[in-house]
Amino acid sequence: MNAQRVPWEMIAVAIAGSVGLVDAAVGHAADLVVVFAVVVLLALVATARSLVSRRRIPVRADVLAWLEETSLAEGEPVNDVADRALAAARAGIANTSADTSPGRAR
């Protein structure tokens, strides 16, 4: 599970913004140059943050094997399968721990 998902959407926004930036610069539209420059900058910053902001955690070998098998079977990235599995586990924990929260009668 070493591969990270590259946010292609943000890269596409950066490329489209770059095209707009060049077009605005050629057309001498200073206000559009600023707008497109900000769009490109924000897209690149968002891309960089998404690649470095996820913390790495150790995963048991059997869990990693299940994640990879599920990823192949469903045709989605391993990180998405892991995120979905963790969300389901959290929802299950939240539902079962509601009855045992501090201050509630048992």
N, CA and C of each residue as an Amber inpcrd file, in Angstrom:
protein
   318
   0.8390000  -1.1790000   0.0000000   0.0000000   0.0000000   0.0000000
   0.8820000   1.2400000   0.0000000   1.8800000   1.2620000  -0.8380000
   2.7970000   2.3890000  -0.8940000   2.3710000   3.4360000  -1.9030000
   1.5590000   3.0620000  -2.8620000   1.1520000   4.0010000  -3.9060000
   0.1050000   4.9630000  -3.3690000   0.2510000   6.2180000  -3.7330000
  -0.7400000   7.2140000  -3.3630000  -1.4860000   7.6450000  -4.6020000
  -2.7380000   8.0030000  -4.3900000  -3.5660000   8.4470000  -5.4980000
  -3.1580000   9.8660000  -5.8980000  -2.8230000  10.0320000  -7.1560000
  -2.4920000  11.3540000  -7.6720000  -3.8060000  12.0490000  -8.0280000
  -4.0260000  13.2420000  -7.4940000  -5.2890000  13.9400000  -7.7740000
  -5.2970000  14.5270000  -9.1880000  -5.6560000  13.6860000 -10.1530000
  -5.6300000  14.0980000 -11.5640000  -6.5570000  15.2630000 -11.8290000
  -7.6220000  15.3820000 -11.0610000  -8.5600000  16.4850000 -11.2580000
  -7.8610000  17.8280000 -11.0350000  -7.0550000  17.8930000  -9.9680000
  -6.3580000  19.1490000  -9.6650000  -5.2650000  19.4280000 -10.6910000
  -4.6390000  18.3700000 -11.1940000  -3.6240000  18.5620000 -12.2340000
  -4.2960000  19.0800000 -13.5040000  -5.4830000  18.5640000 -13.8110000
  -6.2270000  19.0480000 -14.9840000  -6.6060000  20.5200000 -14.8060000
  -7.0070000  20.9060000 -13.5950000  -7.3350000  22.3120000 -13.3320000
  -6.0910000  23.1780000 -13.5180000  -4.9500000  22.6980000 -13.0330000
  -3.7090000  23.4590000 -13.1830000  -3.3330000  23.6190000 -14.6540000
  -3.5060000  22.5600000 -15.4410000  -3.1810000  22.6340000 -16.8760000
  -4.1310000  23.5960000 -17.5820000  -5.4390000  23.4750000 -17.3010000
  -6.4090000  24.3790000 -17.9280000  -6.1500000  25.8170000 -17.5030000
  -5.8140000  26.0090000 -16.2450000  -5.4930000  27.3530000 -15.7680000
  -4.2520000  27.9090000 -16.4300000  -3.2770000  27.0460000 -16.6800000
  -2.0470000  27.4820000 -17.3590000  -2.3460000  27.9420000 -18.7810000
  -3.2230000  27.2040000 -19.4570000  -3.6190000  27.6000000 -20.8160000
  -4.3150000  28.9540000 -20.7700000  -5.2140000  29.1340000 -19.8020000
  -5.8950000  30.4170000 -19.6450000  -4.9320000  31.5270000 -19.2920000
  -3.9340000  31.2080000 -18.4730000  -2.9270000  32.2010000 -18.0890000
  -2.1430000  32.6750000 -19.3000000  -1.7160000  31.7440000 -20.1370000
  -0.9650000  32.1170000 -21.3450000  -1.8440000  32.9320000 -22.2850000
  -3.0830000  32.5130000 -22.4630000  -4.0040000  33.2380000 -23.3370000
  -4.2540000  34.6550000 -22.8210000  -4.4310000  34.7750000 -21.5200000
  -4.6670000  36.1010000 -20.9460000  -3.4270000  36.9760000 -21.0730000
  -2.2480000  36.3800000 -20.9170000  -1.0100000  37.1520000 -21.0370000
  -0.8060000  37.6270000 -22.4760000  -1.1050000  36.7580000 -23.4330000
  -0.9590000  37.1350000 -24.8450000  -1.9680000  38.2300000 -25.2010000
  -3.1520000  38.1480000 -24.6160000  -4.1870000  39.1420000 -24.8920000
  -4.0850000  40.4040000 -24.0530000  -3.0420000  40.5060000 -23.2460000
  -2.7940000  41.6870000 -22.4160000  -3.9610000  41.9870000 -21.4710000
  -4.5550000  40.9600000 -20.8950000  -5.6320000  41.1260000 -19.9220000
  -5.0590000  40.8660000 -18.5390000  -4.5580000  41.9300000 -17.9180000
  -3.8460000  41.8020000 -16.6410000  -4.7210000  41.1990000 -15.5450000
  -5.9990000  41.5640000 -15.5150000  -6.8680000  41.0290000 -14.4670000
  -7.0570000  39.5220000 -14.6160000  -7.1720000  39.0330000 -15.8430000
  -7.3030000  37.5950000 -16.0690000  -5.9960000  36.8530000 -15.7890000
  -4.8760000  37.5160000 -16.0460000  -3.5880000  36.9110000 -15.7240000
  -3.5250000  36.6230000 -14.2290000  -3.9580000  37.5860000 -13.4260000
  -3.9410000  37.4050000 -11.9700000  -4.8920000  36.2790000 -11.5640000
  -6.0930000  36.2650000 -12.1180000  -7.0780000  35.2330000 -11.7750000
  -6.5490000  33.8480000 -12.1280000  -6.0460000  33.6780000 -13.3390000
  -5.5380000  32.3700000 -13.7490000  -4.2810000  31.9730000 -12.9740000
  -3.4440000  32.9350000 -12.6390000  -2.2540000  32.6280000 -11.8440000
  -2.6560000  32.1160000 -10.4660000  -3.6610000  32.7260000  -9.8690000
  -4.1440000  32.2670000  -8.5620000  -4.7510000  30.8660000  -8.6770000
  -5.5160000  30.6130000  -9.7330000  -6.1100000  29.2840000  -9.9310000
  -5.0130000  28.2240000 -10.0640000  -4.0030000  28.5020000 -10.8660000
  -2.9070000  27.5460000 -11.0610000  -2.1680000  27.3200000  -9.7410000
  -1.8810000  28.3900000  -9.0390000  -1.1710000  28.2710000  -7.7690000
  -1.9690000  27.4450000  -6.7550000  -3.2560000  27.7330000  -6.6170000
  -4.0830000  26.9760000  -5.6790000  -4.2010000  25.5060000  -6.0630000
  -4.3220000  25.2270000  -7.3480000  -4.4110000  23.8290000  -7.7960000
  -3.1190000  23.0830000  -7.4950000  -1.9820000  23.7150000  -7.7190000
  -0.7020000  23.0580000  -7.4430000  -0.4810000  22.8630000  -5.9480000
  -0.8610000  23.8520000  -5.1510000  -0.7390000  23.7140000  -3.6960000
  -1.6460000  22.5960000  -3.1900000  -2.8820000  22.5410000  -3.6790000
  -3.8090000  21.4810000  -3.2720000  -3.2810000  20.1060000  -3.6740000
  -2.6890000  20.0130000  -4.8500000  -2.1110000  18.7470000  -5.3030000
  -0.9570000  18.3310000  -4.3980000  -0.0710000  19.2580000  -4.1120000
   1.0800000  18.9510000  -3.2580000   0.6300000  18.5500000  -1.8550000
  -0.3310000  19.2690000  -1.3010000  -0.8140000  18.9470000   0.0560000
  -1.4720000  17.5790000   0.1030000  -2.2150000  17.2330000  -0.9370000
  -2.8980000  15.9360000  -0.9190000  -1.9100000  14.7870000  -1.0090000
  -0.7630000  15.0140000  -1.6130000   0.2320000  13.9550000  -1.7400000
   1.0500000  13.7550000  -0.4720000   1.2100000  14.7950000   0.3260000
   2.0580000  14.6850000   1.5120000   1.2780000  14.6990000   2.8230000
  -0.0220000  14.9600000   2.7960000  -0.7610000  15.1430000   4.0420000
  -1.2390000  13.8410000   4.6770000  -1.2830000  12.7620000   3.9340000
  -1.7360000  11.4900000   4.5110000  -0.6160000  10.8640000   5.3180000
  -0.9270000  10.5290000   6.5610000   0.0680000   9.8790000   7.3940000
   0.1460000   8.3990000   7.0320000   1.3190000   7.8590000   7.1280000
   1.5220000   6.4390000   6.8830000   1.3440000   5.7000000   8.1940000
   0.6250000   4.5970000   8.1390000   0.4510000   3.7650000   9.3160000
   0.7890000   2.3300000   8.9480000   1.3100000   1.5700000   9.8950000
   1.5910000   0.1640000   9.5900000   0.2870000  -0.6190000   9.4690000
   0.2520000  -1.5360000   8.5230000  -0.9380000  -2.3470000   8.2800000
  -0.5230000  -3.8160000   8.3580000  -1.3250000  -4.5980000   9.0800000
  -1.0430000  -6.0270000   9.1770000  -1.0650000  -6.6580000   7.7870000
  -0.2980000  -7.7110000   7.6260000  -0.1660000  -8.3670000   6.3160000
  -1.4980000  -8.9100000   5.8190000  -2.3180000  -9.4800000   6.7090000
  -3.5980000 -10.0380000   6.2650000  -4.5690000  -8.9410000   5.8520000
  -4.5160000  -7.8100000   6.5490000  -5.3820000  -6.6830000   6.1870000
  -4.9310000  -6.0900000   4.8550000  -3.6320000  -5.9780000   4.6690000
  -3.0960000  -5.4620000   3.4120000  -3.4780000  -6.3720000   2.2480000
  -3.4060000  -7.6820000   2.4610000  -3.8000000  -8.6260000   1.4050000
  -5.2800000  -8.4520000   1.0670000  -6.1270000  -8.2910000   2.0910000
  -7.5570000  -8.0860000   1.8460000  -7.7940000  -6.7830000   1.0900000
  -7.0960000  -5.7200000   1.4830000  -7.2560000  -4.4360000   0.7910000
  -6.8660000  -4.5580000  -0.6800000  -5.7580000  -5.2270000  -0.9540000
  -5.3090000  -5.3710000  -2.3380000  -6.2580000  -6.2430000  -3.1520000
  -6.7520000  -7.3400000  -2.5490000  -7.7020000  -8.2030000  -3.2520000
  -9.0050000  -7.4610000  -3.5500000  -9.5030000  -6.7240000  -2.5620000
 -10.7370000  -5.9620000  -2.7440000 -10.5470000  -4.8660000  -3.7780000
  -9.3850000  -4.2390000  -3.7560000  -9.0770000  -3.1940000  -4.7270000
  -9.1080000  -3.7460000  -6.1460000  -8.4970000  -4.8900000  -6.3510000
  -8.4940000  -5.5110000  -7.6810000  -9.8890000  -5.9450000  -8.0950000
 -10.6310000  -6.5100000  -7.1570000 -11.9670000  -7.0110000  -7.4760000
 -12.9370000  -5.8810000  -7.8200000 -12.8040000  -4.7600000  -7.1190000
 -13.7390000  -3.6600000  -7.3240000 -13.2220000  -2.5990000  -8.2850000
 -11.9590000  -2.6930000  -8.6540000 -11.3970000  -1.7650000  -9.6160000
 -11.2350000  -0.3460000  -9.1010000 -10.9030000  -0.2130000  -7.8290000
 -10.6710000   1.1170000  -7.2750000  -9.3670000   1.1210000  -6.5020000
  -8.8020000   2.2920000  -6.2550000  -7.5080000   2.3570000  -5.5690000
  -7.5720000   1.7760000  -4.1510000  -6.4460000   1.2350000  -3.7190000
  -6.3540000   0.6420000  -2.3820000  -6.7000000   1.6750000  -1.3130000
  -6.2360000   2.9050000  -1.4820000  -6.5210000   3.9460000  -0.4880000
  -8.0150000   4.1890000  -0.3480000  -8.7540000   4.1330000  -1.4550000
 -10.2050000   4.3340000  -1.3820000 -10.8810000   3.1850000  -0.6460000
 -10.4110000   1.9590000  -0.8890000 -10.9690000   0.7990000  -0.1810000
 -10.6860000   0.9270000   1.3130000  -9.4640000   1.3230000   1.6530000
  -9.0970000   1.4910000   3.0610000  -9.9310000   2.5920000   3.7110000
 -10.1130000   3.7080000   3.0180000 -10.9250000   4.8010000   3.5620000
 -12.3510000   4.3410000   3.8160000 -12.9160000   3.6110000   2.8690000
 -14.2880000   3.1280000   3.0140000 -14.4070000   2.1270000   4.1610000
 -13.4200000   1.2300000   4.2840000 -13.4410000   0.2400000   5.3630000
 -13.3130000   0.9220000   6.7260000 -12.4440000   1.9110000   6.8160000
 -12.2980000   2.6430000   8.0830000 -13.5570000   3.4210000   8.4180000
 -14.1860000   4.0080000   7.4270000 -15.4310000   4.7430000   7.6760000
 -16.5190000   3.8010000   8.1780000 -16.6150000   2.6100000   7.5910000
 -17.6140000   1.6390000   8.0400000 -17.3150000   1.1770000   9.4640000
 -16.0390000   0.9710000   9.7660000 -15.6670000   0.5610000  11.1250000
 -15.9830000   1.6580000  12.1300000 -15.6800000   2.9010000  11.7600000
 -15.9890000   4.0270000  12.6580000 -17.4880000   4.1480000  12.8850000
 -18.2630000   3.9740000  11.8360000 -19.7180000   4.0550000  11.9780000
 -20.2200000   2.9470000  12.8960000 -19.6600000   1.7610000  12.7510000
 -20.0470000   0.6600000  13.6190000 -19.6700000   0.9140000  15.0640000
 -18.4870000   1.4710000  15.2800000 -18.0500000   1.7950000  16.6410000
 -18.9320000   2.8830000  17.2330000 -19.2570000   3.8960000  16.4250000
 -20.0960000   4.9910000  16.9120000 -21.4800000   4.4850000  17.2900000
 -22.0230000   3.5700000  16.5150000 -23.3610000   3.0400000  16.8090000
 -23.3630000   2.1580000  18.0470000 -22.3240000   1.3660000  18.2380000
 -22.3030000   0.4670000  19.3910000 -21.8690000   1.1800000  20.6550000
 -21.0550000   2.2160000  20.5340000 -20.5850000   2.9060000  21.7380000
 -21.5780000   3.9410000  22.2290000 -22.6320000   4.2210000  21.4810000
 -23.6150000   5.2260000  21.9190000 -24.2940000   4.7840000  23.2040000
 -24.4760000   3.4750000  23.3750000 -25.1570000   2.9690000  24.5620000
 -24.2430000   2.9240000  25.7790000 -22.9360000   2.9730000  25.5640000
 -22.0030000   2.8420000  26.6760000 -21.2150000   4.1100000  26.9270000
 -21.6960000   5.2330000  26.4330000 -20.9570000   6.4790000  26.6370000
 -21.0220000   6.8830000  28.0930000 -20.0170000   7.6140000  28.5820000
 -19.9880000   8.0100000  29.9800000 -21.2170000   8.8280000  30.3630000
 -21.7290000   8.5780000  31.5410000 -22.8620000   9.3210000  32.0390000
 -24.2070000   8.7190000  31.7140000 -24.2430000   7.6790000  30.9270000
 -25.5150000   7.0330000  30.5690000 -25.7470000   5.8560000  31.5020000
 -26.9860000   5.6330000  31.7940000 -27.3580000   4.4870000  32.6260000
 -27.1600000   3.2040000  31.8260000 -26.6870000   2.1420000  32.4930000
 -26.4520000   0.8840000  31.7770000 -27.3980000  -0.1620000  32.2420000
